[in-house]
Amino acid sequence: MSPNRVFVFILSLITLVLSGLFASYLIRSKQTLPPRLQEALSKPVVSVVTLQSQDHPINVYCYGTAIAEKTVTLSAAVPGKILEAEELYPGKDVSPDDLLFQIEKTKIDFAIRQLTLEQKDLTLQRKGLEIRCGILNAQVQNAKEQYELNVEALKSQTSNYQIEMQLFNKTKTLFEQKNISNTEYLRREASLRSAEQAFINAKQELEGAEDSISQLELSLTTASIDKEQILNNIEVLGVKIEDLKDDREKSDVRVDFPAEVIATHVYDSQEVSVGTKLADVRSTDGVEIHVNIPDNNFRWLYAGDLLENPNDHPVRIRLVNDRFHKRFSNAWIKSTGEGLNIPTRSLPLVVGRKNPRDEVGQIIAKDELKPGMYCEVLVELCKAKNSFLIPYEAIQEHQRLFYVTMDGDEDTMTLSIIDDFEILHEEEDGLIVRLPDHYQHLLLVSHAFKKGKAGMLVTIDKLE
């Protein structure tokens, strides 16, 4: 046997002897301990956690894939040739200031100039008609005044004609009685014929005045209609010009939100028509997650006010493919479905989140929730009032709970059992339960304790 092996054997033998002597000493020492200390050493040692009855949130865990808040297909609003603009490729980030596509404006500019010239020409015509309407209106007023004069003249000539007729009839009677000469008779007859002609002339002048008024009013009406028609044409041209100007602005294609290019569909110098697809982009400043609340949670859904006030309910997002270590805050419920999804027996829910940005406006990469990320979404449905959150490790065999009470002496704790409680909800950290009303504060055994019995005296090792 080698010297090393001899040395190891002797050392092991010495260690064994010393261990036996130490064990014998411990046995003799325990027999001589005071009874109170011996009793304390004989009690089982337990760890307890302090629990208080309070309101605990009822959370539901849903799963969904993040999608862009907006996905847009950019299309040509005007026909023309694609001019060289921003170099685009899938995955490129673009901002509202970036000019993505530019469509030539030559045709639009020419059309705007043509319509503007037509509008100016019509404006001159309208001014001419306004002057003409003014002149015709004055002529109508003059014709009406002349008409009144002609009416008075006709009245005068009618009266004069009637007088001459009476005088002639008397003269004729006297002539037939041969009381006046033939010369006097002829003179009176000539006077009657003159009065008759004056009456006819006055009547014709009155009728001419009426015709003149009718003609002037017709001309005035026609001129007014022409003026209004020209005014309408000017307004129509104005609308067309504004539409063309809008189209001119639309020939510069931009997005009004921070976005990422998904795909492009055109190339430089390509001729496009209205509606031609240019590119597909999606927003990068915000995402949505569409999830469903299972019907087994409807009890708590309808117990709270989530449907009436969705923004008041906290939402937490965790990344599933990162083993739940990656968390995202600042999420909120954007909307709820209009009704139950019958095939899945669930209520649709849309959760939104804005990706935070730094002081220069760039998205903070470590806090960015990107489309395609599969996430766990925790939504608070309501709060369970007067409940306890029991850690899973504190639930004993046969669905029982152990708790301790103090019996006057700080070193003496009595073990009690609760086997009648209502499980309200399973949470990540434990079970939310409701105990009888007289339980408001508990010193709960926080670990598995298989030998526990009601009335057993125990010692607290650790109070959590």
C-alpha positions as CSV (number, residue, x, y, z in Angstrom):
1,M,0.0,0.0,0.0
2,S,1.4,3.4,-1.0
3,P,2.0,6.1,1.7
4,N,-0.7,8.3,0.2
5,R,-3.4,5.7,0.6
6,V,-2.3,5.0,4.2
7,F,-2.6,8.7,5.0
8,V,-6.1,8.9,3.4
9,F,-7.3,5.9,5.4
10,I,-6.0,7.2,8.7
11,L,-7.6,10.6,8.0
12,S,-11.0,9.0,7.2
13,L,-10.9,6.9,10.4
14,I,-10.2,10.0,12.6
15,T,-13.1,11.9,10.9
16,L,-15.5,8.9,11.6
17,V,-14.5,8.8,15.3
18,L,-14.9,12.5,15.8
19,S,-18.3,12.4,14.1
20,G,-19.5,9.7,16.5
21,L,-18.3,11.6,19.5
22,F,-20.0,14.8,18.3
23,A,-23.3,13.0,17.7
24,S,-23.1,11.5,21.2
25,Y,-22.6,14.9,22.7
26,L,-25.6,16.3,20.9
27,I,-27.8,13.5,22.2
28,R,-26.7,14.1,25.8
29,S,-27.1,17.9,25.4
30,K,-30.7,17.6,24.1
31,Q,-31.6,15.6,27.1
32,T,-30.4,18.3,29.4
33,L,-32.2,21.2,27.5
34,P,-35.0,23.0,29.4
35,P,-38.5,21.6,28.7
36,R,-39.7,24.9,27.0
37,L,-36.8,24.8,24.6
38,Q,-37.3,21.1,23.9
39,E,-40.9,21.8,23.1
40,A,-40.0,24.6,20.7
41,L,-37.5,22.3,18.9
42,S,-40.2,19.6,18.5
43,K,-42.7,22.0,16.7
44,P,-42.8,21.9,12.9
45,V,-41.3,25.1,11.3
46,V,-43.4,26.8,8.6
47,S,-43.0,29.9,6.5
48,V,-46.0,32.2,6.2
49,V,-47.1,35.1,4.1
50,T,-49.4,37.9,5.2
51,L,-52.5,38.4,3.1
52,Q,-55.2,41.1,3.3
53,S,-58.7,41.1,1.8
54,Q,-58.8,43.6,-1.0
55,D,-59.9,44.3,-4.6
56,H,-57.9,42.3,-7.1
57,P,-57.9,42.9,-10.8
58,I,-59.4,40.1,-13.0
59,N,-57.1,39.8,-16.0
60,V,-57.6,37.8,-19.2
61,Y,-54.8,36.6,-21.3
62,C,-55.3,36.8,-25.1
63,Y,-52.9,36.2,-28.0
64,G,-52.6,37.9,-31.3
65,T,-50.1,39.1,-33.9
66,A,-49.3,42.8,-34.2
67,I,-50.3,44.5,-37.4
68,A,-49.7,48.0,-38.7
69,E,-52.3,50.5,-37.7
70,K,-52.7,51.5,-41.3
71,T,-51.8,49.7,-44.5
72,V,-52.3,51.8,-47.6
73,T,-51.9,51.2,-51.3
74,L,-50.7,54.3,-53.0
75,S,-52.4,54.9,-56.4
76,A,-52.0,57.4,-59.2
77,A,-54.6,60.2,-58.9
78,V,-53.7,61.6,-62.4
79,P,-52.5,60.2,-65.6
80,G,-49.0,60.8,-66.8
81,K,-45.4,59.6,-66.8
82,I,-43.6,58.7,-63.6
83,L,-40.7,61.0,-63.0
84,E,-37.6,60.1,-61.0
85,A,-38.3,60.6,-57.3
86,E,-37.3,58.8,-54.1
87,E,-35.5,55.5,-54.5
88,L,-37.9,53.0,-52.9
89,Y,-37.4,49.4,-51.9
90,P,-39.2,47.0,-49.5
91,G,-38.3,47.8,-45.9
92,K,-37.4,51.4,-46.4
93,D,-38.7,53.9,-43.9
94,V,-40.3,57.0,-45.3
95,S,-41.7,60.2,-43.6
96,P,-44.4,62.7,-44.6
97,D,-41.7,65.0,-45.9
98,D,-40.4,62.5,-48.4
99,L,-41.6,62.8,-52.1
100,L,-42.2,59.1,-53.0
101,F,-43.4,59.6,-56.6
102,Q,-43.8,62.5,-59.0
103,I,-46.1,62.4,-62.0
104,E,-45.5,64.9,-64.8
105,K,-47.6,68.0,-64.7
106,T,-47.4,69.3,-68.3
107,K,-50.8,68.2,-69.4
108,I,-52.4,69.5,-66.2
109,D,-50.7,72.9,-66.5
110,F,-51.8,73.2,-70.1
111,A,-55.4,72.4,-69.2
112,I,-55.3,74.9,-66.3
113,R,-54.1,77.7,-68.7
114,Q,-56.8,76.9,-71.3
115,L,-59.6,76.9,-68.7
116,T,-58.2,80.2,-67.2
117,L,-58.3,81.9,-70.6
118,E,-61.9,80.7,-71.1
119,Q,-62.8,82.0,-67.7
120,K,-61.4,85.4,-68.5
121,D,-63.2,85.6,-71.8
122,L,-66.5,84.7,-70.2
123,T,-65.8,87.3,-67.5
124,L,-65.5,90.0,-70.2
125,Q,-68.7,88.8,-71.8
126,R,-70.5,89.0,-68.5
127,K,-69.3,92.5,-67.9
128,G,-70.6,93.5,-71.4
129,L,-74.0,91.9,-70.6
130,E,-74.1,93.8,-67.3
131,I,-73.7,97.1,-69.2
132,R,-76.3,96.0,-71.8
133,C,-78.8,95.0,-69.0
134,G,-78.3,98.5,-67.5
135,I,-79.0,100.2,-70.8
136,L,-82.1,98.0,-71.5
137,N,-83.4,98.6,-68.0
138,A,-83.1,102.4,-68.5
139,Q,-84.9,102.1,-71.9
140,V,-87.7,100.0,-70.3
141,Q,-88.2,102.8,-67.8
142,N,-88.3,105.5,-70.5
143,A,-90.7,103.4,-72.6
144,K,-93.0,103.0,-69.6
145,E,-92.9,106.8,-69.0
146,Q,-93.7,107.3,-72.7
147,Y,-96.5,104.9,-72.5
148,E,-98.1,106.9,-69.7
149,L,-97.8,110.0,-71.9
150,N,-99.4,108.1,-74.8
151,V,-102.3,107.0,-72.5
152,E,-103.0,110.6,-71.6
153,A,-102.7,111.7,-75.2
154,L,-105.2,109.1,-76.3
155,K,-107.6,110.2,-73.6
156,S,-107.3,113.8,-74.8
157,Q,-107.8,112.8,-78.5
158,T,-110.7,110.6,-77.6
159,S,-112.5,113.4,-75.8
160,N,-111.7,115.8,-78.7
161,Y,-113.0,113.3,-81.2
162,Q,-116.2,112.9,-79.3
163,I,-116.7,116.7,-79.2
164,E,-116.1,117.0,-82.9
165,M,-118.6,114.2,-83.5
166,Q,-121.3,116.0,-81.6
167,L,-120.6,119.3,-83.4
168,F,-120.7,117.6,-86.7
169,N,-124.0,115.9,-86.0
170,K,-125.5,119.3,-85.1
171,T,-124.0,120.9,-88.2
172,K,-125.4,118.2,-90.3
173,T,-128.9,118.7,-88.9
174,L,-128.7,122.4,-89.6
175,F,-127.4,121.8,-93.1
176,E,-130.2,119.4,-93.8
177,Q,-132.6,122.1,-92.6
178,K,-130.8,124.5,-94.9
179,N,-130.0,126.8,-92.0
180,I,-126.2,126.9,-92.8
181,S,-124.2,127.1,-95.9
182,N,-122.5,124.2,-97.7
183,T,-119.2,125.8,-96.9
184,E,-119.8,125.7,-93.2
185,Y,-120.9,122.1,-93.4
186,L,-117.7,121.1,-95.3
187,R,-115.5,123.0,-92.8
188,R,-117.1,121.1,-89.9
189,E,-116.8,117.8,-91.7
190,A,-113.1,118.4,-92.3
191,S,-112.6,119.3,-88.6
192,L,-114.2,115.9,-87.7
193,R,-112.0,114.0,-90.1
194,S,-108.9,115.7,-88.5
195,A,-110.0,114.8,-85.0
196,E,-110.7,111.3,-86.1
197,Q,-107.2,111.0,-87.6
198,A,-105.6,112.4,-84.4
199,F,-107.5,109.8,-82.4
200,I,-106.3,107.0,-84.6
201,N,-102.7,108.2,-84.4
202,A,-102.8,108.5,-80.6
203,K,-104.2,104.9,-80.4
204,Q,-101.5,103.6,-82.7
205,E,-98.8,105.4,-80.7
206,L,-100.1,103.8,-77.5
207,E,-100.0,100.4,-79.1
208,G,-96.5,101.1,-80.4
209,A,-95.4,102.1,-76.9
210,E,-96.8,98.8,-75.6
211,D,-94.9,96.8,-78.2
212,S,-91.7,98.7,-77.4
213,I,-92.0,97.9,-73.7
214,S,-92.6,94.2,-74.5
215,Q,-89.6,94.1,-76.9
216,L,-87.3,95.9,-74.4
217,E,-88.4,93.7,-71.5
218,L,-87.9,90.6,-73.6
219,S,-84.4,91.8,-74.5
220,L,-83.7,92.6,-70.9
221,T,-84.8,89.1,-69.8
222,T,-82.7,87.4,-72.5
223,A,-79.7,89.4,-71.5
224,S,-80.2,88.6,-67.8
225,I,-80.5,84.9,-68.6
226,D,-77.4,85.1,-70.8
227,K,-75.6,86.8,-67.9
228,E,-76.6,84.2,-65.4
229,Q,-75.6,81.4,-67.8
230,I,-72.2,82.9,-68.3
231,L,-71.9,83.3,-64.5
232,N,-72.7,79.6,-64.1
233,N,-70.2,78.7,-66.8
234,I,-67.5,80.8,-65.0
235,E,-68.3,79.0,-61.7
236,V,-68.1,75.6,-63.5
237,L,-64.7,76.6,-65.0
238,G,-63.6,77.7,-61.5
239,V,-64.5,74.3,-60.1
240,K,-62.7,72.5,-62.9
241,I,-59.6,74.7,-62.4
242,E,-59.6,73.9,-58.6
243,D,-60.0,70.2,-59.4
244,L,-57.0,70.4,-61.7
245,K,-55.0,72.2,-59.1
246,D,-55.8,69.5,-56.6
247,D,-54.8,66.9,-59.2
248,R,-51.6,68.9,-59.7
249,E,-50.9,68.6,-56.0
250,K,-51.8,64.9,-56.1
251,S,-49.2,64.3,-58.8
252,D,-46.7,64.6,-55.9
253,V,-47.3,61.4,-54.0
254,R,-46.5,61.4,-50.3
255,V,-47.7,59.7,-47.2
256,D,-49.1,61.7,-44.3
257,F,-47.7,59.3,-41.6
258,P,-44.4,57.6,-40.9
259,A,-44.4,54.5,-42.9
260,E,-42.4,51.5,-44.2
261,V,-42.5,50.4,-47.8
262,I,-43.9,46.9,-48.3
263,A,-43.7,46.7,-52.1
264,T,-43.4,48.9,-55.2
265,H,-45.3,48.4,-58.5
266,V,-44.0,51.0,-61.0
267,Y,-40.6,52.1,-62.4
268,D,-39.3,55.5,-63.6
269,S,-40.7,56.9,-66.9
270,Q,-43.7,54.4,-66.8
271,E,-46.9,55.8,-68.1
272,V,-49.7,55.4,-65.6
273,S,-53.4,56.1,-65.6
274,V,-55.8,57.0,-62.8
275,G,-55.9,54.2,-60.3
276,T,-52.6,52.5,-61.2
277,K,-51.0,51.0,-58.1
278,L,-47.7,52.7,-57.2
279,A,-46.6,51.1,-53.9
280,D,-47.9,49.5,-50.7
281,V,-46.9,51.1,-47.4
282,R,-47.8,50.5,-43.7
283,S,-47.5,52.8,-40.8
284,T,-44.7,52.5,-38.3
285,D,-45.8,54.9,-35.6
286,G,-48.6,52.6,-34.3
287,V,-49.7,49.0,-34.3
288,E,-52.9,47.1,-33.5
289,I,-53.4,43.6,-32.1
290,H,-56.7,41.9,-32.7
291,V,-57.6,39.5,-30.0
292,N,-60.7,37.7,-28.7
293,I,-62.0,37.4,-25.1
294,P,-63.2,33.8,-24.6
295,D,-66.8,33.4,-23.4
296,N,-65.6,31.8,-20.1
297,N,-64.5,35.3,-19.1
298,F,-67.8,37.0,-19.9
299,R,-68.8,36.8,-16.3
300,W,-66.2,39.3,-15.5
301,L,-66.5,41.2,-18.7
302,Y,-70.1,42.2,-18.0
303,A,-69.4,42.7,-14.3
304,G,-67.1,45.7,-15.2
305,D,-67.4,48.7,-17.4
306,L,-65.0,47.7,-20.2
307,L,-67.7,47.8,-22.9
308,E,-68.7,51.4,-21.8
309,N,-65.2,52.8,-20.9
310,P,-62.6,50.6,-22.7
311,N,-59.8,53.3,-22.4
312,D,-60.0,53.1,-18.6
313,H,-58.8,49.5,-18.5
314,P,-55.1,48.8,-18.3
315,V,-53.5,46.7,-21.1
316,R,-50.1,45.0,-20.9
317,I,-48.3,43.4,-23.9
318,R,-45.6,40.8,-23.7
319,L,-43.7,39.3,-26.6
320,V,-44.3,35.5,-26.8
321,N,-41.3,34.5,-28.9
322,D,-39.0,36.3,-26.4
323,R,-40.2,34.0,-23.6
324,F,-42.4,36.9,-22.2
325,H,-39.4,38.9,-21.1
326,K,-40.0,41.7,-23.6
327,R,-42.8,43.9,-22.4
328,F,-44.5,46.9,-24.0
329,S,-46.4,49.6,-22.1
330,N,-48.7,52.5,-23.2
331,A,-51.2,50.2,-24.9
332,W,-55.0,50.8,-24.8
333,I,-58.2,49.3,-26.0
334,K,-59.2,51.1,-29.2
335,S,-62.5,49.3,-29.8
336,T,-64.6,46.3,-29.1
337,G,-66.6,44.2,-31.5
338,E,-70.2,44.9,-32.1
339,G,-71.2,41.5,-31.0
340,L,-70.2,37.9,-30.1
341,N,-68.2,36.0,-32.6
342,I,-70.3,32.9,-32.8
343,P,-67.8,30.4,-34.4
344,T,-65.1,31.2,-31.7
345,R,-67.6,32.1,-28.9
346,S,-65.6,35.2,-28.1
347,L,-65.7,38.9,-28.2
348,P,-63.3,40.7,-30.6
349,L,-61.1,43.4,-29.2
350,V,-58.7,45.8,-30.9
351,V,-55.7,46.9,-28.8
352,G,-53.6,49.8,-30.0
353,R,-50.2,51.1,-29.2
354,K,-48.1,54.0,-30.4
355,N,-44.4,53.3,-30.7
356,P,-42.4,55.9,-28.6
357,R,-40.0,58.3,-30.3
358,D,-36.9,60.1,-29.1
359,E,-36.2,63.8,-29.0
360,V,-35.4,64.0,-32.7
361,G,-38.5,62.1,-33.7
362,Q,-36.9,58.7,-34.4
363,I,-38.7,55.5,-33.1
364,I,-36.9,54.1,-30.1
365,A,-35.8,50.7,-31.4
366,K,-35.8,48.8,-28.1
367,D,-39.4,49.9,-27.5
368,E,-40.7,49.3,-31.0
369,L,-43.6,46.8,-31.3
370,K,-43.3,45.7,-35.0
371,P,-45.9,44.1,-37.2
372,G,-45.6,40.4,-37.2
373,M,-44.7,40.1,-33.5
374,Y,-46.8,37.4,-31.8
375,C,-47.9,38.8,-28.4
376,E,-49.7,38.0,-25.2
377,V,-52.1,40.7,-24.3
378,L,-53.3,41.1,-20.7
379,V,-56.5,43.0,-20.3
380,E,-58.0,44.0,-17.0
381,L,-61.8,43.1,-17.2
382,C,-62.8,44.3,-13.7
383,K,-61.9,44.0,-10.0
384,A,-62.9,41.2,-7.7
385,K,-63.9,43.0,-4.5
386,N,-62.9,41.6,-1.0
387,S,-60.8,38.8,-2.4
388,F,-57.4,37.2,-1.7
389,L,-54.6,36.3,-4.1
390,I,-53.4,32.9,-3.0
391,P,-49.9,31.9,-4.3
392,Y,-50.0,28.5,-6.1
393,E,-47.4,27.0,-3.8
394,A,-49.6,27.8,-0.8
395,I,-52.4,25.6,-2.0
396,Q,-52.2,22.3,0.0
397,E,-53.4,18.9,-1.0
398,H,-57.2,18.4,-1.5
399,Q,-57.6,22.2,-2.3
400,R,-57.0,23.3,1.3
401,L,-55.3,26.4,2.8
402,F,-53.3,26.4,6.1
403,Y,-53.0,29.5,8.2
404,V,-51.7,30.2,11.7
405,T,-53.0,32.1,14.6
406,M,-51.2,33.3,17.7
407,D,-52.4,32.0,21.1
408,G,-51.0,34.6,23.5
409,D,-47.4,33.4,23.3
410,E,-45.3,34.7,20.3
411,D,-43.6,31.4,20.1
412,T,-46.8,29.3,19.9
413,M,-48.8,29.3,16.7
414,T,-51.8,27.2,16.0
415,L,-52.4,25.7,12.6
416,S,-55.9,26.1,11.1
417,I,-57.4,24.9,7.9
418,I,-59.7,26.5,5.3
419,D,-61.3,24.1,2.8
420,D,-64.4,26.1,1.9
421,F,-63.6,28.9,-0.5
422,E,-64.7,30.1,-3.9
423,I,-62.1,30.2,-6.7
424,L,-62.8,33.3,-8.8
425,H,-60.0,33.4,-11.3
426,E,-56.7,31.9,-12.2
427,E,-53.9,34.5,-12.4
428,E,-50.3,34.2,-13.3
429,D,-49.2,34.6,-9.7
430,G,-51.9,32.6,-8.0
431,L,-55.6,32.0,-7.5
432,I,-58.0,34.9,-6.8
433,V,-60.4,33.4,-4.2
434,R,-63.2,34.7,-2.0
435,L,-63.3,33.5,1.6
436,P,-66.1,33.8,4.1
437,D,-66.6,37.4,5.3
438,H,-65.0,36.9,8.7
439,Y,-61.6,36.4,7.0
440,Q,-60.0,39.8,6.5
441,H,-56.4,39.1,7.4
442,L,-54.4,35.9,7.1
443,L,-51.0,34.5,8.1
444,L,-51.0,31.9,5.3
445,V,-48.6,29.0,5.2
446,S,-46.7,29.7,1.9
447,H,-45.4,26.3,1.0
448,A,-46.5,22.7,0.8
449,F,-47.0,21.2,4.3
450,K,-48.1,17.6,4.0
451,K,-48.1,16.8,7.7
452,G,-50.3,19.8,8.7
453,K,-53.3,19.1,10.9
454,A,-55.8,21.4,12.4
455,G,-54.8,22.5,15.9
456,M,-51.1,21.6,15.4
457,L,-48.6,23.9,17.1
458,V,-46.0,25.3,14.7
459,T,-43.1,27.7,14.7
460,I,-42.7,30.5,12.1
461,D,-39.5,30.4,10.3
462,K,-40.0,33.3,7.9
463,L,-42.8,35.9,7.6
464,E,-43.1,37.2,4.1
